[in-house]
Amino acid sequence: MARSNSAARYLPPLLLCFIAISAAAACEGESNEFTEARAVNIDQRDDGCTPASFSIDAGETVRLRVTNHTNGDYFLGVEGDRPSSPRPMTVPPGQTKNTYYVGPEDRDPDSLRCYTEGGPSSTIEVVQ
C-alpha cells in the first residue's frame, strides 16, 4: 500500500509538468505581426536621437527598439495631437525598451519626438 500511495503523491506534479511542456511546445511555432515586425533602432544620446527618419508602409507594424545611451531619462512620444501610437514612454539611463508602431492607412505618418526634460529634443520623421 505504501508504494502505490507514494506513486499517487507524485502523479499530479508530473501531470502538471507534462501539460506545461505540451502547451509551450504548441505555442512555439505560433507567430503574429509583433514577433515578425521589422526592427527600427532608435539611439538616444546626449546630443539627441537617431535616426532622423525611417520609412514605413501603410498598415506595416515596426518594432521601435529604443536605447538610452545617456545618464538621464529620455522620452519618446508622438508629436502633435494625433492619437498616440506608440504610447509615450520613458527609457531610463542605460536601458533599452521596445514599443510598436503601425503605419497609418488613412493619413500621413506621425513624427516622433525624442527628448529629455530641459535637454535636447529631436524629431524623427516617419515617411511612407
C-alpha positions as semicolon CSV with decimal commas, in nm:
position;residue;x (nm);y (nm);z (nm)
1;M;0,000;0,000;0,000
2;A;0,272;0,248;0,086
3;R;0,425;0,205;-0,257
4;S;0,105;0,293;-0,452
5;N;0,032;0,580;-0,214
6;S;0,371;0,742;-0,280
7;A;0,326;0,700;-0,657
8;A;-0,011;0,874;-0,637
9;R;0,155;1,160;-0,450
10;Y;0,390;1,231;-0,745
11;L;0,133;1,193;-1,021
12;P;-0,029;1,542;-1,000
13;P;0,305;1,736;-1,021
14;L;0,422;1,516;-1,310
15;L;0,093;1,568;-1,489
16;L;0,121;1,945;-1,448
17;C;0,476;1,941;-1,585
18;F;0,359;1,741;-1,888
19;I;0,075;1,987;-1,954
20;A;0,308;2,289;-1,923
21;I;0,568;2,140;-2,158
22;S;0,299;2,044;-2,410
23;A;0,149;2,393;-2,404
24;A;0,491;2,556;-2,451
25;A;0,568;2,329;-2,747
26;A;0,233;2,407;-2,907
27;C;0,290;2,784;-2,879
28;E;0,649;2,774;-3,002
29;G;0,557;2,769;-3,369
30;E;0,299;3,047;-3,345
31;S;0,377;3,393;-3,474
32;N;0,199;3,723;-3,506
33;E;0,259;4,064;-3,656
34;F;0,450;4,178;-3,349
35;T;0,701;3,893;-3,331
36;E;0,772;3,928;-3,702
37;A;0,782;4,309;-3,707
38;R;1,078;4,481;-3,867
39;A;1,300;4,645;-3,604
40;V;1,384;5,014;-3,618
41;N;1,666;5,103;-3,377
42;I;1,645;5,445;-3,212
43;D;1,952;5,560;-3,021
44;Q;1,915;5,828;-2,755
45;R;2,241;6,018;-2,689
46;D;2,348;6,338;-2,516
47;D;2,309;6,540;-2,838
48;G;1,972;6,395;-2,946
49;C;1,828;6,088;-3,114
50;T;1,898;5,900;-3,433
51;P;1,789;5,815;-3,695
52;A;1,643;6,139;-3,826
53;S;1,379;5,939;-4,016
54;F;1,261;5,593;-4,112
55;S;1,014;5,466;-4,369
56;I;0,704;5,257;-4,312
57;D;0,432;5,118;-4,537
58;A;0,063;5,180;-4,468
59;G;-0,052;4,910;-4,227
60;E;0,302;4,784;-4,161
61;T;0,398;4,715;-3,800
62;V;0,751;4,804;-3,689
63;R;0,916;4,739;-3,354
64;L;1,083;5,052;-3,223
65;R;1,385;4,940;-3,021
66;V;1,482;5,247;-2,817
67;T;1,819;5,251;-2,638
68;N;1,920;5,527;-2,395
69;H;2,298;5,584;-2,403
70;T;2,286;5,874;-2,156
71;N;2,286;5,924;-1,780
72;G;1,933;6,065;-1,763
73;D;1,578;5,965;-1,856
74;Y;1,482;6,003;-2,221
75;F;1,126;6,023;-2,353
76;L;0,972;5,915;-2,682
77;G;0,624;6,009;-2,797
78;V;0,414;6,115;-3,095
79;E;0,446;6,482;-3,183
80;G;0,126;6,685;-3,209
81;D;-0,229;6,599;-3,110
82;R;-0,278;6,277;-3,304
83;P;-0,386;5,954;-3,137
84;S;-0,081;5,813;-2,968
85;S;0,068;5,513;-3,140
86;P;0,314;5,433;-2,995
87;R;0,226;5,537;-2,644
88;P;0,466;5,785;-2,486
89;M;0,738;5,607;-2,293
90;T;1,032;5,678;-2,068
91;V;1,362;5,498;-2,122
92;P;1,584;5,505;-1,812
93;P;1,962;5,553;-1,846
94;G;2,146;5,258;-1,996
95;Q;1,829;5,065;-2,080
96;T;1,651;4,952;-2,396
97;K;1,274;4,940;-2,436
98;N;1,055;4,822;-2,723
99;T;0,726;4,956;-2,850
100;Y;0,531;4,905;-3,170
101;Y;0,415;5,147;-3,437
102;V;0,169;5,073;-3,717
103;G;0,186;5,281;-4,033
104;P;-0,143;5,470;-4,069
105;E;-0,356;5,376;-4,369
106;D;-0,583;5,682;-4,369
107;R;-0,342;5,967;-4,306
108;D;0,022;6,069;-4,318
109;P;0,251;5,903;-4,063
110;D;0,336;6,074;-3,738
111;S;0,653;6,245;-3,631
112;L;0,811;6,109;-3,315
113;R;0,953;6,339;-3,052
114;C;1,258;6,212;-2,867
115;Y;1,371;6,435;-2,580
116;T;1,496;6,490;-2,225
117;E;1,338;6,735;-1,983
118;G;1,525;7,063;-2,028
119;G;1,770;6,899;-2,270
120;P;1,799;6,811;-2,634
121;S;1,490;6,737;-2,839
122;S;1,489;6,554;-3,172
123;T;1,214;6,491;-3,423
124;I;1,215;6,157;-3,601
125;E;1,021;6,176;-3,926
126;V;0,820;5,870;-4,022
127;V;0,776;5,861;-4,401
128;Q;0,571;5,642;-4,634
